[in-house]
């Protein structure tokens, strides 16, 4: 079984590939194919994931495979759900993670700890070779820290996303631990379950 990840983002590719491990699943990405993704014009995470998944499915339809796309972001309650679907470009173009974090911390300046609740959300759209779609969601709750942590792990908003149960930001935990608890890790695990079920049926 071939699984093509509809992304050029090396961070995402590694995180997903570290979870979706199976001897009968070969993982590829758009680093292996000459496919350009269209602008993310959706107003929800699942719409953006579907845009990417369907684009890759149409482009590579002659090469039967499962296509997996995700769209994820940060929802901050005190900001009315922002940055949401605009998470990666929250502070404008080009994408700059450090600038995004500075903007976020500035907007939350003076907001009490108990009101800094936030959620990492990941929506994945999986398309099987016949064109059938599956929607998969992963979510993790936490708080926005008052400053960036010194942790060097992760990317994006990981340095400011604090998980009370771990007493650390996502940037301060190992990749293995992150994949167990993160929004993308949880969604990827559900995706693996779907793929394994498909394998079991075809091998039965």
N, C-alpha and C positions, 0 to 999 in steps of 0.2 A: 504494500500500500504506500502510495506517495501522498505526502501532505505538503502543500505549498503555503507558506505564510505570506500573506499579502502585505508585506512591509519591507522597507530598506533599513529600518532601525535596528542596528546591531544589538542594542541593549534588550529590545523586545524579543528579538530572535533568540538570544541566549536564554532569557528567562523562560520563554515558552518551551524551547527545546530541552531545557533542564527538567521540565515537568513531564512533557510528553515523550516518554522513553518506552520503546517497545521494540523487540527484535524484528517485528514485521512491519514497522512503520519507518519509512525514509523521509526525513524532513528537509525541505528546500525552502528558499525564500526568494524575494525579488532581486536579491543579490546574484541569483543564479539565472534569472530571466530578464529579458529586456522589455519590461512592462512599466509604463509610467502611470502613476495613480492620478486620478482627477482631483480637483479641489474638494475639500470636505465641506459640502454645502448643507448638510443635514442639521436639524435643530435638536437632535437627540443623539446620544452615543450609538444607539442601535442603528439609526439611519446612516450615520457616517461609516459604521462597520459594514453595513450592507452595500453601500456605494463601492467601497474598496473590494469586498468579496466578489460582487457581481462583475466588476470591471475585470478582475483577474480571471474569473471563470470564463467570461466571454473571450478574452484574449488567448487563453490556453485550453480552450475546449477540445482541441484536437489531441491534447495530451492528457487523457483521463487521470484525474487526481482529486483529492479532497482539497478544498481551498478554505483557509482560515484567516479571517481578518478581525481585528479588534479596534475598538475606539475606547479610550479610557480618559479619566480626568479626575479632578478634585472638586468636590462640592463642599463649600464652607457655609454653614448655617447662618452665621452672622452677616454674611454678604449676600444673603438671599439666593444661595445656590451657586454663586460665581466662584471660580471661573468656569466651571462646568465644561461644556463642549469646546470652549475657547482656551482650555488650560495651557496647551503648548504655546499658544501665541498671545498669552494674556497681556504681555507688555509690548506687543507689536512684533513686526518682522525685522530681521530674521529671528527665528526661534533662539531664545537665550534663557537658559534655565536659571542662571544666577539673577538676571534682571527680573524674571518672573517672581522669584522668591523675595527679592527686595520690595517689589510692588505689593505683594501679598502681605508681608510683614508691616509695611507702611500703612496699608488700609486697615489693619487690625490693631494698630498702635492704640494702647489704652483700653482695649477690650479685655475684660476679666477672663481668667483662665477657664472658668466653667462655661463661658459662652463662646469659647474658641473651638467648638466641636466641628469636626469635619469628616468627610468620607471619601475614600478612594473607590471609584466605581469602574468596572471594566465590563463592556458588552462585547461578546464575540459572536460573529456569524460564521457558521460552518456550512459549506455547500458540498454535497457529495457529488460523485461523477454524474449522477442522473439529473442534478439540478435541485434536489431537495435541500431546503434550508433548515438550519437549527439555530435558535437563539440561546446563548448561554451567558449568564451573569455571575460576576464575582464582586464582592464588596468587603471592605474592611473599615472599621470605625476608629477614630482617634481624635487628637487635638492638634491645633497648629501651635507650635512652640513660639516663644517670644523672640527667639533668634535662631539662626542656622546653627546646626550642630557641627562638630568637627569631624564627624564620620565621613569616610571617603567612599562608602559603598553606595549602590543605587544611582539614580539619576532623577532629573526633574524636581519634583517637590519633596523627594525623600528626606533631604536634610532638615525640613521644617515640619514633617509629619510625625508627630509623637504618639507612640502607642503606650498608653498607661500600663497595660498588663505586662509589657516588656521593660518599662522604665527607660526606654530609649527611642530615638527616632529611627525611621526605616534605614537611614544612611549608616546607622551604627550597628546594624545586625548583619550577619553573614548572608550570602546569596541563598544558601540552602534554607536558612530560617525564613528569609523573606518569601521564598517560593512556597513555603508551607502556609503562610498566613496572609500573603498579599492578595489584592483584588485580582491581579492577572494570574497569579499562581492558582487561586481557587477556581477561576474560570477555565484555566488550562487543564486542571485536574478533571473537571466535569467533561471537557472536550475529549480527554483521553478515554473516559468511560464510554462515551458514545462511539468512538473509533474501535475500541476493543469489542463492544457489543456487535458492531458491524462485522468485524473480523470473525467473531464466533459464529455468526449466522452464515457467512460465506464459506466457512470451513466445515460447517456441520454436515 
